[in-house]
Amino acid sequence: MLKKILLVVGVVGVAALVYKKVKESNDERALWHEATTAPDLR
């Protein structure tokens, strides 16, 4: 029983790390897009 709980906790922890990395990557990409796109001065 304890092994199953530890396995679930481990999987949830890895999923959280992957989610954090993907979110940081998307945020970085959006920031670079905003910084390198010409402003719309209309």
mmCIF entry with sequence, helices, sheets and N, C-alpha, C, O atoms, coordinates in Angstrom:
data_MODEL
# 
_entry.id   MODEL 
# 
_entity.id                         1 
_entity.type                       polymer 
_entity.pdbx_number_of_molecules   1 
# 
_entity_poly.entity_id                      1 
_entity_poly.type                           'polypeptide(L)' 
_entity_poly.nstd_linkage                   no 
_entity_poly.nstd_monomer                   no 
_entity_poly.pdbx_seq_one_letter_code       MLKKILLVVGVVGVAALVYKKVKESNDERALWHEATTAPDLR 
_entity_poly.pdbx_seq_one_letter_code_can   MLKKILLVVGVVGVAALVYKKVKESNDERALWHEATTAPDLR 
_entity_poly.pdbx_strand_id                 A 
# 
loop_
_entity_poly_seq.entity_id 
_entity_poly_seq.num 
_entity_poly_seq.mon_id 
_entity_poly_seq.hetero 
1 1  MET n 
1 2  LEU n 
1 3  LYS n 
1 4  LYS n 
1 5  ILE n 
1 6  LEU n 
1 7  LEU n 
1 8  VAL n 
1 9  VAL n 
1 10 GLY n 
1 11 VAL n 
1 12 VAL n 
1 13 GLY n 
1 14 VAL n 
1 15 ALA n 
1 16 ALA n 
1 17 LEU n 
1 18 VAL n 
1 19 TYR n 
1 20 LYS n 
1 21 LYS n 
1 22 VAL n 
1 23 LYS n 
1 24 GLU n 
1 25 SER n 
1 26 ASN n 
1 27 ASP n 
1 28 GLU n 
1 29 ARG n 
1 30 ALA n 
1 31 LEU n 
1 32 TRP n 
1 33 HIS n 
1 34 GLU n 
1 35 ALA n 
1 36 THR n 
1 37 THR n 
1 38 ALA n 
1 39 PRO n 
1 40 ASP n 
1 41 LEU n 
1 42 ARG n 
# 
_struct_asym.id          A 
_struct_asym.entity_id   1 
# 
_struct_conf.conf_type_id            HELX_P 
_struct_conf.id                      HELX_P1 
_struct_conf.pdbx_PDB_helix_id       AA1 
_struct_conf.beg_label_comp_id       LEU 
_struct_conf.beg_label_asym_id       A 
_struct_conf.beg_label_seq_id        2 
_struct_conf.pdbx_beg_PDB_ins_code   ? 
_struct_conf.end_label_comp_id       THR 
_struct_conf.end_label_asym_id       A 
_struct_conf.end_label_seq_id        36 
_struct_conf.pdbx_end_PDB_ins_code   ? 
_struct_conf.beg_auth_comp_id        LEU 
_struct_conf.beg_auth_asym_id        A 
_struct_conf.beg_auth_seq_id         2 
_struct_conf.end_auth_comp_id        THR 
_struct_conf.end_auth_asym_id        A 
_struct_conf.end_auth_seq_id         36 
_struct_conf.pdbx_PDB_helix_class    1 
_struct_conf.details                 ? 
_struct_conf.pdbx_PDB_helix_length   35 
# 
_struct_conf_type.id          HELX_P 
_struct_conf_type.criteria    ? 
_struct_conf_type.reference   ? 
# 
loop_
_atom_site.group_PDB 
_atom_site.id 
_atom_site.type_symbol 
_atom_site.label_atom_id 
_atom_site.label_alt_id 
_atom_site.label_comp_id 
_atom_site.label_asym_id 
_atom_site.label_entity_id 
_atom_site.label_seq_id 
_atom_site.pdbx_PDB_ins_code 
_atom_site.Cartn_x 
_atom_site.Cartn_y 
_atom_site.Cartn_z 
_atom_site.occupancy 
_atom_site.B_iso_or_equiv 
_atom_site.pdbx_formal_charge 
_atom_site.auth_seq_id 
_atom_site.auth_comp_id 
_atom_site.auth_asym_id 
_atom_site.auth_atom_id 
_atom_site.pdbx_PDB_model_num 
ATOM 1   N N  . MET A 1 1  ? 0.825  -1.198 0.000   1.00 0.00 ? 1  MET A N  1 
ATOM 2   C CA . MET A 1 1  ? 0.000  0.000  0.000   1.00 0.00 ? 1  MET A CA 1 
ATOM 3   C C  . MET A 1 1  ? 0.874  1.270  0.000   1.00 0.00 ? 1  MET A C  1 
ATOM 4   O O  . MET A 1 1  ? 0.604  2.221  -0.732  1.00 0.00 ? 1  MET A O  1 
ATOM 5   N N  . LEU A 1 2  ? 1.903  1.262  0.819   1.00 0.00 ? 2  LEU A N  1 
ATOM 6   C CA . LEU A 1 2  ? 2.788  2.423  0.902   1.00 0.00 ? 2  LEU A CA 1 
ATOM 7   C C  . LEU A 1 2  ? 3.516  2.654  -0.414  1.00 0.00 ? 2  LEU A C  1 
ATOM 8   O O  . LEU A 1 2  ? 3.736  3.798  -0.814  1.00 0.00 ? 2  LEU A O  1 
ATOM 9   N N  . LYS A 1 3  ? 3.890  1.572  -1.087  1.00 0.00 ? 3  LYS A N  1 
ATOM 10  C CA . LYS A 1 3  ? 4.578  1.709  -2.373  1.00 0.00 ? 3  LYS A CA 1 
ATOM 11  C C  . LYS A 1 3  ? 3.670  2.376  -3.402  1.00 0.00 ? 3  LYS A C  1 
ATOM 12  O O  . LYS A 1 3  ? 4.137  3.191  -4.199  1.00 0.00 ? 3  LYS A O  1 
ATOM 13  N N  . LYS A 1 4  ? 2.391  2.046  -3.396  1.00 0.00 ? 4  LYS A N  1 
ATOM 14  C CA . LYS A 1 4  ? 1.447  2.661  -4.337  1.00 0.00 ? 4  LYS A CA 1 
ATOM 15  C C  . LYS A 1 4  ? 1.316  4.155  -4.064  1.00 0.00 ? 4  LYS A C  1 
ATOM 16  O O  . LYS A 1 4  ? 1.275  4.963  -4.992  1.00 0.00 ? 4  LYS A O  1 
ATOM 17  N N  . ILE A 1 5  ? 1.251  4.513  -2.790  1.00 0.00 ? 5  ILE A N  1 
ATOM 18  C CA . ILE A 1 5  ? 1.134  5.931  -2.430  1.00 0.00 ? 5  ILE A CA 1 
ATOM 19  C C  . ILE A 1 5  ? 2.388  6.686  -2.875  1.00 0.00 ? 5  ILE A C  1 
ATOM 20  O O  . ILE A 1 5  ? 2.292  7.778  -3.435  1.00 0.00 ? 5  ILE A O  1 
ATOM 21  N N  . LEU A 1 6  ? 3.553  6.109  -2.628  1.00 0.00 ? 6  LEU A N  1 
ATOM 22  C CA . LEU A 1 6  ? 4.798  6.758  -3.043  1.00 0.00 ? 6  LEU A CA 1 
ATOM 23  C C  . LEU A 1 6  ? 4.884  6.877  -4.557  1.00 0.00 ? 6  LEU A C  1 
ATOM 24  O O  . LEU A 1 6  ? 5.376  7.879  -5.076  1.00 0.00 ? 6  LEU A O  1 
ATOM 25  N N  . LEU A 1 7  ? 4.413  5.869  -5.262  1.00 0.00 ? 7  LEU A N  1 
ATOM 26  C CA . LEU A 1 7  ? 4.414  5.918  -6.718  1.00 0.00 ? 7  LEU A CA 1 
ATOM 27  C C  . LEU A 1 7  ? 3.516  7.043  -7.223  1.00 0.00 ? 7  LEU A C  1 
ATOM 28  O O  . LEU A 1 7  ? 3.899  7.794  -8.121  1.00 0.00 ? 7  LEU A O  1 
ATOM 29  N N  . VAL A 1 8  ? 2.329  7.157  -6.648  1.00 0.00 ? 8  VAL A N  1 
ATOM 30  C CA . VAL A 1 8  ? 1.401  8.217  -7.062  1.00 0.00 ? 8  VAL A CA 1 
ATOM 31  C C  . VAL A 1 8  ? 1.992  9.592  -6.751  1.00 0.00 ? 8  VAL A C  1 
ATOM 32  O O  . VAL A 1 8  ? 1.908  10.506 -7.571  1.00 0.00 ? 8  VAL A O  1 
ATOM 33  N N  . VAL A 1 9  ? 2.583  9.735  -5.579  1.00 0.00 ? 9  VAL A N  1 
ATOM 34  C CA . VAL A 1 9  ? 3.203  11.013 -5.205  1.00 0.00 ? 9  VAL A CA 1 
ATOM 35  C C  . VAL A 1 9  ? 4.339  11.348 -6.174  1.00 0.00 ? 9  VAL A C  1 
ATOM 36  O O  . VAL A 1 9  ? 4.492  12.501 -6.578  1.00 0.00 ? 9  VAL A O  1 
ATOM 37  N N  . GLY A 1 10 ? 5.128  10.349 -6.542  1.00 0.00 ? 10 GLY A N  1 
ATOM 38  C CA . GLY A 1 10 ? 6.219  10.568 -7.484  1.00 0.00 ? 10 GLY A CA 1 
ATOM 39  C C  . GLY A 1 10 ? 5.718  10.992 -8.851  1.00 0.00 ? 10 GLY A C  1 
ATOM 40  O O  . GLY A 1 10 ? 6.265  11.912 -9.459  1.00 0.00 ? 10 GLY A O  1 
ATOM 41  N N  . VAL A 1 11 ? 4.681  10.326 -9.337  1.00 0.00 ? 11 VAL A N  1 
ATOM 42  C CA . VAL A 1 11 ? 4.123  10.666 -10.648 1.00 0.00 ? 11 VAL A CA 1 
ATOM 43  C C  . VAL A 1 11 ? 3.550  12.076 -10.625 1.00 0.00 ? 11 VAL A C  1 
ATOM 44  O O  . VAL A 1 11 ? 3.748  12.840 -11.570 1.00 0.00 ? 11 VAL A O  1 
ATOM 45  N N  . VAL A 1 12 ? 2.848  12.426 -9.562  1.00 0.00 ? 12 VAL A N  1 
ATOM 46  C CA . VAL A 1 12 ? 2.278  13.777 -9.454  1.00 0.00 ? 12 VAL A CA 1 
ATOM 47  C C  . VAL A 1 12 ? 3.400  14.818 -9.394  1.00 0.00 ? 12 VAL A C  1 
ATOM 48  O O  . VAL A 1 12 ? 3.283  15.888 -9.993  1.00 0.00 ? 12 VAL A O  1 
ATOM 49  N N  . GLY A 1 13 ? 4.470  14.516 -8.685  1.00 0.00 ? 13 GLY A N  1 
ATOM 50  C CA . GLY A 1 13 ? 5.597  15.444 -8.600  1.00 0.00 ? 13 GLY A CA 1 
ATOM 51  C C  . GLY A 1 13 ? 6.258  15.669 -9.949  1.00 0.00 ? 13 GLY A C  1 
ATOM 52  O O  . GLY A 1 13 ? 6.567  16.805 -10.309 1.00 0.00 ? 13 GLY A O  1 
ATOM 53  N N  . VAL A 1 14 ? 6.477  14.590 -10.698 1.00 0.00 ? 14 VAL A N  1 
ATOM 54  C CA . VAL A 1 14 ? 7.077  14.716 -12.030 1.00 0.00 ? 14 VAL A CA 1 
ATOM 55  C C  . VAL A 1 14 ? 6.152  15.496 -12.957 1.00 0.00 ? 14 VAL A C  1 
ATOM 56  O O  . VAL A 1 14 ? 6.611  16.338 -13.728 1.00 0.00 ? 14 VAL A O  1 
ATOM 57  N N  . ALA A 1 15 ? 4.849  15.220 -12.885 1.00 0.00 ? 15 ALA A N  1 
ATOM 58  C CA . ALA A 1 15 ? 3.887  15.943 -13.727 1.00 0.00 ? 15 ALA A CA 1 
ATOM 59  C C  . ALA A 1 15 ? 3.901  17.435 -13.400 1.00 0.00 ? 15 ALA A C  1 
ATOM 60  O O  . ALA A 1 15 ? 3.804  18.269 -14.300 1.00 0.00 ? 15 ALA A O  1 
ATOM 61  N N  . ALA A 1 16 ? 4.020  17.770 -12.126 1.00 0.00 ? 16 ALA A N  1 
ATOM 62  C CA . ALA A 1 16 ? 4.065  19.183 -11.733 1.00 0.00 ? 16 ALA A CA 1 
ATOM 63  C C  . ALA A 1 16 ? 5.323  19.861 -12.283 1.00 0.00 ? 16 ALA A C  1 
ATOM 64  O O  . ALA A 1 16 ? 5.261  21.002 -12.741 1.00 0.00 ? 16 ALA A O  1 
ATOM 65  N N  . LEU A 1 17 ? 6.458  19.167 -12.240 1.00 0.00 ? 17 LEU A N  1 
ATOM 66  C CA . LEU A 1 17 ? 7.691  19.742 -12.782 1.00 0.00 ? 17 LEU A CA 1 
ATOM 67  C C  . LEU A 1 17 ? 7.594  19.948 -14.290 1.00 0.00 ? 17 LEU A C  1 
ATOM 68  O O  . LEU A 1 17 ? 8.025  20.980 -14.806 1.00 0.00 ? 17 LEU A O  1 
ATOM 69  N N  . VAL A 1 18 ? 7.033  18.975 -14.991 1.00 0.00 ? 18 VAL A N  1 
ATOM 70  C CA . VAL A 1 18 ? 6.868  19.101 -16.444 1.00 0.00 ? 18 VAL A CA 1 
ATOM 71  C C  . VAL A 1 18 ? 5.946  20.263 -16.761 1.00 0.00 ? 18 VAL A C  1 
ATOM 72  O O  . VAL A 1 18 ? 6.237  21.055 -17.657 1.00 0.00 ? 18 VAL A O  1 
ATOM 73  N N  . TYR A 1 19 ? 4.835  20.377 -16.037 1.00 0.00 ? 19 TYR A N  1 
ATOM 74  C CA . TYR A 1 19 ? 3.894  21.478 -16.256 1.00 0.00 ? 19 TYR A CA 1 
ATOM 75  C C  . TYR A 1 19 ? 4.576  22.828 -16.036 1.00 0.00 ? 19 TYR A C  1 
ATOM 76  O O  . TYR A 1 19 ? 4.370  23.766 -16.806 1.00 0.00 ? 19 TYR A O  1 
ATOM 77  N N  . LYS A 1 20 ? 5.391  22.919 -14.978 1.00 0.00 ? 20 LYS A N  1 
ATOM 78  C CA . LYS A 1 20 ? 6.086  24.176 -14.683 1.00 0.00 ? 20 LYS A CA 1 
ATOM 79  C C  . LYS A 1 20 ? 7.051  24.542 -15.806 1.00 0.00 ? 20 LYS A C  1 
ATOM 80  O O  . LYS A 1 20 ? 7.119  25.700 -16.217 1.00 0.00 ? 20 LYS A O  1 
ATOM 81  N N  . LYS A 1 21 ? 7.800  23.551 -16.306 1.00 0.00 ? 21 LYS A N  1 
ATOM 82  C CA . LYS A 1 21 ? 8.756  23.812 -17.397 1.00 0.00 ? 21 LYS A CA 1 
ATOM 83  C C  . LYS A 1 21 ? 8.035  24.274 -18.659 1.00 0.00 ? 21 LYS A C  1 
ATOM 84  O O  . LYS A 1 21 ? 8.483  25.213 -19.317 1.00 0.00 ? 21 LYS A O  1 
ATOM 85  N N  . VAL A 1 22 ? 6.923  23.625 -19.002 1.00 0.00 ? 22 VAL A N  1 
ATOM 86  C CA . VAL A 1 22 ? 6.167  23.994 -20.202 1.00 0.00 ? 22 VAL A CA 1 
ATOM 87  C C  . VAL A 1 22 ? 5.615  25.404 -20.052 1.00 0.00 ? 22 VAL A C  1 
ATOM 88  O O  . VAL A 1 22 ? 5.678  26.193 -20.995 1.00 0.00 ? 22 VAL A O  1 
ATOM 89  N N  . LYS A 1 23 ? 5.074  25.733 -18.886 1.00 0.00 ? 23 LYS A N  1 
ATOM 90  C CA . LYS A 1 23 ? 4.521  27.069 -18.661 1.00 0.00 ? 23 LYS A CA 1 
ATOM 91  C C  . LYS A 1 23 ? 5.617  28.133 -18.756 1.00 0.00 ? 23 LYS A C  1 
ATOM 92  O O  . LYS A 1 23 ? 5.421  29.179 -19.375 1.00 0.00 ? 23 LYS A O  1 
ATOM 93  N N  . GLU A 1 24 ? 6.771  27.860 -18.139 1.00 0.00 ? 24 GLU A N  1 
ATOM 94  C CA . GLU A 1 24 ? 7.879  28.817 -18.220 1.00 0.00 ? 24 GLU A CA 1 
ATOM 95  C C  . GLU A 1 24 ? 8.336  29.012 -19.659 1.00 0.00 ? 24 GLU A C  1 
ATOM 96  O O  . GLU A 1 24 ? 8.652  30.130 -20.064 1.00 0.00 ? 24 GLU A O  1 
ATOM 97  N N  . SER A 1 25 ? 8.373  27.939 -20.427 1.00 0.00 ? 25 SER A N  1 
ATOM 98  C CA . SER A 1 25 ? 8.785  28.022 -21.825 1.00 0.00 ? 25 SER A CA 1 
ATOM 99  C C  . SER A 1 25 ? 7.799  28.866 -22.624 1.00 0.00 ? 25 SER A C  1 
ATOM 100 O O  . SER A 1 25 ? 8.201  29.708 -23.426 1.00 0.00 ? 25 SER A O  1 
ATOM 101 N N  . ASN A 1 26 ? 6.510  28.638 -22.404 1.00 0.00 ? 26 ASN A N  1 
ATOM 102 C CA . ASN A 1 26 ? 5.496  29.413 -23.116 1.00 0.00 ? 26 ASN A CA 1 
ATOM 103 C C  . ASN A 1 26 ? 5.549  30.888 -22.722 1.00 0.00 ? 26 ASN A C  1 
ATOM 104 O O  . ASN A 1 26 ? 5.409  31.764 -23.575 1.00 0.00 ? 26 ASN A O  1 
ATOM 105 N N  . ASP A 1 27 ? 5.751  31.162 -21.440 1.00 0.00 ? 27 ASP A N  1 
ATOM 106 C CA . ASP A 1 27 ? 5.858  32.551 -20.986 1.00 0.00 ? 27 ASP A CA 1 
ATOM 107 C C  . ASP A 1 27 ? 7.073  33.240 -21.612 1.00 0.00 ? 27 ASP A C  1 
ATOM 108 O O  . ASP A 1 27 ? 6.995  34.395 -22.029 1.00 0.00 ? 27 ASP A O  1 
ATOM 109 N N  . GLU A 1 28 ? 8.188  32.522 -21.673 1.00 0.00 ? 28 GLU A N  1 
ATOM 110 C CA . GLU A 1 28 ? 9.408  33.084 -22.268 1.00 0.00 ? 28 GLU A CA 1 
ATOM 111 C C  . GLU A 1 28 ? 9.197  33.378 -23.749 1.00 0.00 ? 28 GLU A C  1 
ATOM 112 O O  . GLU A 1 28 ? 9.613  34.423 -24.248 1.00 0.00 ? 28 GLU A O  1 
ATOM 113 N N  . ARG A 1 29 ? 8.547  32.448 -24.446 1.00 0.00 ? 29 ARG A N  1 
ATOM 114 C CA . ARG A 1 29 ? 8.289  32.635 -25.875 1.00 0.00 ? 29 ARG A CA 1 
ATOM 115 C C  . ARG A 1 29 ? 7.367  33.842 -26.099 1.00 0.00 ? 29 ARG A C  1 
ATOM 116 O O  . ARG A 1 29 ? 7.589  34.627 -27.021 1.00 0.00 ? 29 ARG A O  1 
ATOM 117 N N  . ALA A 1 30 ? 6.352  33.988 -25.272 1.00 0.00 ? 30 ALA A N  1 
ATOM 118 C CA . ALA A 1 30 ? 5.442  35.125 -25.403 1.00 0.00 ? 30 ALA A CA 1 
ATOM 119 C C  . ALA A 1 30 ? 6.166  36.439 -25.134 1.00 0.00 ? 30 ALA A C  1 
ATOM 120 O O  . ALA A 1 30 ? 5.919  37.439 -25.808 1.00 0.00 ? 30 ALA A O  1 
ATOM 121 N N  . LEU A 1 31 ? 7.058  36.433 -24.150 1.00 0.00 ? 31 LEU A N  1 
ATOM 122 C CA . LEU A 1 31 ? 7.807  37.647 -23.830 1.00 0.00 ? 31 LEU A CA 1 
ATOM 123 C C  . LEU A 1 31 ? 8.715  38.046 -24.989 1.00 0.00 ? 31 LEU A C  1 
ATOM 124 O O  . LEU A 1 31 ? 8.778  39.222 -25.347 1.00 0.00 ? 31 LEU A O  1 
ATOM 125 N N  . TRP A 1 32 ? 9.418  37.079 -25.579 1.00 0.00 ? 32 TRP A N  1 
ATOM 126 C CA . TRP A 1 32 ? 10.289 37.375 -26.718 1.00 0.00 ? 32 TRP A CA 1 
ATOM 127 C C  . TRP A 1 32 ? 9.471  37.847 -27.911 1.00 0.00 ? 32 TRP A C  1 
ATOM 128 O O  . TRP A 1 32 ? 9.896  38.740 -28.643 1.00 0.00 ? 32 TRP A O  1 
ATOM 129 N N  . HIS A 1 33 ? 8.303  37.254 -28.109 1.00 0.00 ? 33 HIS A N  1 
ATOM 130 C CA . HIS A 1 33 ? 7.456  37.681 -29.226 1.00 0.00 ? 33 HIS A CA 1 
ATOM 131 C C  . HIS A 1 33 ? 7.039  39.140 -29.040 1.00 0.00 ? 33 HIS A C  1 
ATOM 132 O O  . HIS A 1 33 ? 7.076  39.934 -29.980 1.00 0.00 ? 33 HIS A O  1 
ATOM 133 N N  . GLU A 1 34 ? 6.647  39.477 -27.823 1.00 0.00 ? 34 GLU A N  1 
ATOM 134 C CA . GLU A 1 34 ? 6.227  40.850 -27.542 1.00 0.00 ? 34 GLU A CA 1 
ATOM 135 C C  . GLU A 1 34 ? 7.404  41.827 -27.700 1.00 0.00 ? 34 GLU A C  1 
ATOM 136 O O  . GLU A 1 34 ? 7.234  42.935 -28.209 1.00 0.00 ? 34 GLU A O  1 
ATOM 137 N N  . ALA A 1 35 ? 8.590  41.405 -27.261 1.00 0.00 ? 35 ALA A N  1 
ATOM 138 C CA . ALA A 1 35 ? 9.757  42.284 -27.299 1.00 0.00 ? 35 ALA A CA 1 
ATOM 139 C C  . ALA A 1 35 ? 10.280 42.488 -28.718 1.00 0.00 ? 35 ALA A C  1 
ATOM 140 O O  . ALA A 1 35 ? 10.869 43.528 -29.013 1.00 0.00 ? 35 ALA A O  1 
ATOM 141 N N  . THR A 1 36 ? 10.075 41.516 -29.595 1.00 0.00 ? 36 THR A N  1 
ATOM 142 C CA . THR A 1 36 ? 10.664 41.608 -30.931 1.00 0.00 ? 36 THR A CA 1 
ATOM 143 C C  . THR A 1 36 ? 9.659  41.968 -32.011 1.00 0.00 ? 36 THR A C  1 
ATOM 144 O O  . THR A 1 36 ? 10.032 42.088 -33.177 1.00 0.00 ? 36 THR A O  1 
ATOM 145 N N  . THR A 1 37 ? 8.401  42.142 -31.656 1.00 0.00 ? 37 THR A N  1 
ATOM 146 C CA . THR A 1 37 ? 7.374  42.519 -32.617 1.00 0.00 ? 37 THR A CA 1 
ATOM 147 C C  . THR A 1 37 ? 7.273  44.042 -32.659 1.00 0.00 ? 37 THR A C  1 
ATOM 148 O O  . THR A 1 37 ? 7.278  44.705 -31.622 1.00 0.00 ? 37 THR A O  1 
ATOM 149 N N  . ALA A 1 38 ? 7.181  44.577 -33.858 1.00 0.00 ? 38 ALA A N  1 
ATOM 150 C CA . ALA A 1 38 ? 7.061  46.028 -34.012 1.00 0.00 ? 38 ALA A CA 1 
ATOM 151 C C  . ALA A 1 38 ? 5.753  46.497 -33.380 1.00 0.00 ? 38 ALA A C  1 
ATOM 152 O O  . ALA A 1 38 ? 4.720  45.848 -33.544 1.00 0.00 ? 38 ALA A O  1 
ATOM 153 N N  . PRO A 1 39 ? 5.789  47.605 -32.667 1.00 0.00 ? 39 PRO A N  1 
ATOM 154 C CA . PRO A 1 39 ? 4.561  48.101 -32.037 1.00 0.00 ? 39 PRO A CA 1 
ATOM 155 C C  . PRO A 1 39 ? 3.562  48.570 -33.084 1.00 0.00 ? 39 PRO A C  1 
ATOM 156 O O  . PRO A 1 39 ? 3.939  49.077 -34.141 1.00 0.00 ? 39 PRO A O  1 
ATOM 157 N N  . ASP A 1 40 ? 2.310  48.397 -32.782 1.00 0.00 ? 40 ASP A N  1 
ATOM 158 C CA . ASP A 1 40 ? 1.230  48.845 -33.655 1.00 0.00 ? 40 ASP A CA 1 
ATOM 159 C C  . ASP A 1 40 ? 0.865  50.271 -33.278 1.00 0.00 ? 40 ASP A C  1 
ATOM 160 O O  . ASP A 1 40 ? 0.199  50.487 -32.265 1.00 0.00 ? 40 ASP A O  1 
ATOM 161 N N  . LEU A 1 41 ? 1.281  51.235 -34.062 1.00 0.00 ? 41 LEU A N  1 
ATOM 162 C CA . LEU A 1 41 ? 1.110  52.651 -33.719 1.00 0.00 ? 41 LEU A CA 1 
ATOM 163 C C  . LEU A 1 41 ? -0.065 53.301 -34.436 1.00 0.00 ? 41 LEU A C  1 
ATOM 164 O O  . LEU A 1 41 ? -0.085 54.515 -34.638 1.00 0.00 ? 41 LEU A O  1 
ATOM 165 N N  . ARG A 1 42 ? -1.035 52.494 -34.816 1.00 0.00 ? 42 ARG A N  1 
ATOM 166 C CA . ARG A 1 42 ? -2.192 53.077 -35.495 1.00 0.00 ? 42 ARG A CA 1 
ATOM 167 C C  . ARG A 1 42 ? -3.084 53.839 -34.562 1.00 0.00 ? 42 ARG A C  1 
ATOM 168 O O  . ARG A 1 42 ? -4.100 54.388 -34.988 1.00 0.00 ? 42 ARG A O  1 
# 
